[in-house]
Amino acid sequence: AASRNGHTGIVQDLLSHGADINAQGGKCGNALQAAAAHGKEHIVKLLLEKGADPNVQGGDYGNALLAAVAKGSKPIVKLLL
């Protein structure tokens, strides 16, 4: 939910406390896909900088890149390529 809603501080806190950056779960599959699907470019960038795998499969869109394409977010697509 923190990634989907763009809560940078919460995402940073979770990661600093050892949260699995590629953990699977929820409708969007993982945090990176959730951020991509909801247009949260700053969260996508943060997660990638912290080592999120853009190729992780799962969720409604299959992966973060397909989520960004489906939502028409060119800046996020560029980050993920």
C-alpha positions in Angstrom: 0.0 0.0 0.0 2.9 2.4 0.7 4.3 2.0 -2.8 0.9 2.2 -4.5 0.0 5.4 -2.6 3.4 7.0 -3.0 4.5 7.2 0.6 8.2 7.6 0.3 9.0 7.8 4.0 7.1 4.6 4.7 8.8 2.7 1.8 12.2 3.9 3.1 11.4 2.8 6.7 10.2 -0.6 5.5 13.4 -1.2 3.5 15.6 0.1 6.3 14.0 -2.5 8.6 14.7 -5.3 6.2 11.5 -5.7 4.2 12.0 -7.9 1.1 12.0 -5.4 -1.8 10.7 -8.1 -4.2 8.1 -9.7 -1.9 5.1 -11.0 -3.7 1.5 -10.3 -2.7 -1.6 -8.3 -3.4 -3.3 -7.4 -6.7 -0.2 -5.8 -8.2 2.1 -8.6 -7.2 4.9 -6.5 -5.6 5.8 -3.0 -4.6 7.5 -2.1 -7.9 4.5 -3.1 -9.9 2.1 -1.4 -7.6 4.1 1.9 -7.9 4.3 1.5 -11.7 0.6 0.8 -12.0 -0.4 3.8 -9.9 2.0 6.3 -11.6 4.3 6.8 -8.6 7.5 7.6 -10.5 9.4 8.6 -7.4 8.7 5.3 -5.7 9.6 3.3 -8.9 13.0 5.2 -9.0 13.6 4.6 -5.2 12.8 0.9 -5.4 15.1 0.4 -8.5 17.9 2.3 -6.7 17.5 0.0 -3.7 17.7 -3.1 -5.9 14.1 -4.0 -6.9 14.1 -6.5 -9.7 12.0 -5.1 -12.6 11.6 -8.6 -14.1 9.8 -10.2 -11.2 6.6 -11.7 -12.5 3.2 -11.7 -10.8 0.1 -9.6 -10.2 -2.5 -8.4 -12.5 -0.1 -6.9 -15.1 2.6 -9.6 -15.1 5.4 -7.3 -14.2 6.2 -3.6 -13.5 7.0 -2.7 -17.1 3.7 -4.1 -18.4 1.9 -2.2 -15.6 3.5 1.1 -16.7 2.7 0.4 -20.4 -0.9 -0.5 -19.5 -1.3 2.8 -17.7 0.5 4.9 -20.4 3.2 6.1 -18.1 6.1 6.9 -20.5 8.4 8.2 -17.7 8.1 5.0 -15.7 8.5 2.9 -18.8 11.8 4.7 -19.5 12.9 4.0 -15.9 12.2 0.3 -16.3 13.9 -0.2 -19.6 
